[in-house]
Amino acid sequence: MKKTFSAIIFILFITNFTYAQKSWTLSGYVSNMQSVMFDSIGNNWTNDNLIHNRLEFRYYAPKYFTIGVDARNRIITGETVKYMPGYADNINSDNGLIDLSWNIIEENSILLNTSIDRAFLTFEKGNVNITAGRQRINWAKTFVWNPNDIFNSYSFFDFDYMEKPGSDAFNIEYYTGMASSINAVVKLDSANNITAGAKYGFNLLNYDFQVIGGIINEQDYIAGIGLTGNIWKFTIRSEASYLQPEKNFADTTGVLIASIGTEYMFQNSTMVSFEFLYNQLPKETQVGNFLQIYEAPMSVKNLSFTEYNIFGQITYPFSPLISGTFAGMYYPQIKGFFVGPSLSISLTQNLDFSVIAQTFSGEFTNPITQKDQRMLFNLGFMKMKYSF
């Protein structure tokens, strides 16, 4: 209750402050999404509903400062809330330095969670940009898997959270030229572990390069490189990182993670993209099913199910208001795949309707029999979203 009261006071203070100055904006959206999950049509289905509201406040000071506060409000009802042990605690978890997540209502079949995933102060003057607080730090170059994104990795499958998680960090960037900059970031998590890194970005031969280095959670040193550019009409994206445990720095227990992708747009605006990931999984990593990574907090060390991963996607605009997408992944080591068709319809300027399906299949080792067995699960979503 004390934590909830403090959050309310904080939001009211920011809101009243912005009202007083009249230099503020408020935007966001509200969506309603019905979902089902099942392994086969003939077995039991799990039905859930999510009402998701997002509020984004910005206050622009007269000169160099900007204050941002973004809040998520989620009402979740259904069988997952009712039957899955620890689900409410998982929704309420906050890995940041300050716990800004609250389960306002936590009952047998309903859960209301409020969380603040952005709360920052930005100073920008000339070539210097400094941001302190909870913020999104994006060092990614590729689309699906991001070995360079060491501060707040995300899951490709979590399409409902487009803004992605933030980090409690101090972020300073200095632009050394039109296409070059130096960026340094220090992040603290709920366990007071430090993730710190530096990035140098520059342009060479019409390609945008970046070189990164740092330490993740005081456990692994990291060095990486990324690039984007064009070859003919193809957009090329690539990034790679090498992680070396801090405790075993002198040995060869490091992990290499590398991704490369390309995109091409046809004259009718059809977009095709492909991506490949090599993930040298740590020896202690044991993935027993898809849900381990689908639902777990993402990090640069658990971006995928298997060592080799292949992705392809095509998006076709049926009309200016209707578009369809078909995405797929292949996991050779587990003889597995993911397919994800979707259809999006713009009903009005601010109202969208979408239907999404996700199917996963693969062979995993049964911990009891120690034999491989095929696992399959399907998810379906129907979503209405109003933006303001």
Steps between C-alpha positions, in 0.01 A plus 500: 500500500784740578655434161165558324442827688848625409442423132168685498658806661784489248266482199276777637803719558624453146151549354428817702842636415439454128150648524645807668759553227274412201803352321400137510353221290293194585462209261448127514257226412253252639457150357293191564650166408340157526744207492491121495774241553486126428720214385235349271146594406358194677666571835426765761525864399625778728300822452613842621413864448730800530394865517818700450525876551812709451551864599799704383567837668759747374591836650724729296684755709573844352860421408681169508301257717230241432316290760337174393272267697329201334261266678348163405167385642394141435181318599548127447218251543466134418641158560870584507442734795288234669709189451866593439702512827711811537342678203402810703853527645647470151279784370593711804875443471719804437870444441586869522687678777167642624193276513236683297249218450188441708226238497208724599249213477614140542209258523423147389410584139595866455821695521547877471860609466639852470865557416721790399745398228628850418591771750789714385653845480681597178744787450582584139721784385711516188678171445429366850202289606475376861211289631460375858229266623292218355544509123523287187861449384506347155833386359343248261571486129314187393126439515432173685806412709722773645841392637603866548190595701654435843283730715143394426465208262152401392308210349388511136187308602377768743321708235263665752783691673636701210669759723720231659635508858716777641811513716585704808812665363716805446553554128728758339555541127731743322470553125847537355376564145207472261510119509715418803446495875630364829248349742563387860238335724492372859200293611399369845250218555296385800794296634729806473693330221669735256479472124724756334600552142639741243418526130677683221296550185638623167442489124747337263449434129130586537457239776406587857727313742503470875753351741392418855663377820401460863391268777156338556365461856858496629524145361601511133727729305371575152651629177299543184458657159200591287429649158218609269511598135378419152615271224305596188137512621557267795535636854768310691506479880742312719630490856719269705609481864750290689441441871771387740419413865667736745593211732659295222651779297820313418341182363298422188148492643384797293180513297460637147162634384462636147209596277473615140189604309377662182186678382360575156192700398330441166332774297157398632628558859529128576781459753705183541765448767732221609723460803743242633624464859792300631475465877780312672286397797680472836554140614274548801209613283227238479184588313228244570211669318405811307337673798836531678608768256156619385404611853840552668661844533720539195872563515773499241600152627164330430387642168406166346409136552787350302847569364386564142185702422351607167226762457294617203210740467284648224257791539250568223269807485165377368381862502601827669298389805564124509833319524600141562821356640637148507804433718685175558804360680687173468702337780707216344635350822157427646333439163273784599324795347292807571234643269320827564241630253320826578248737344469869588208726404484877553133565579535874556789742543555395863335157516669176389390139499740206472500122511823316586588132522818338636591132471810338650620144446823324594662197659621536859653247739255364757668547844354172626544264205799688353348442158415761242132577464323746276333795668240717332308801618286757323393850591233717343428869558224741399579864579326837476715809564408867531781758501475857623 
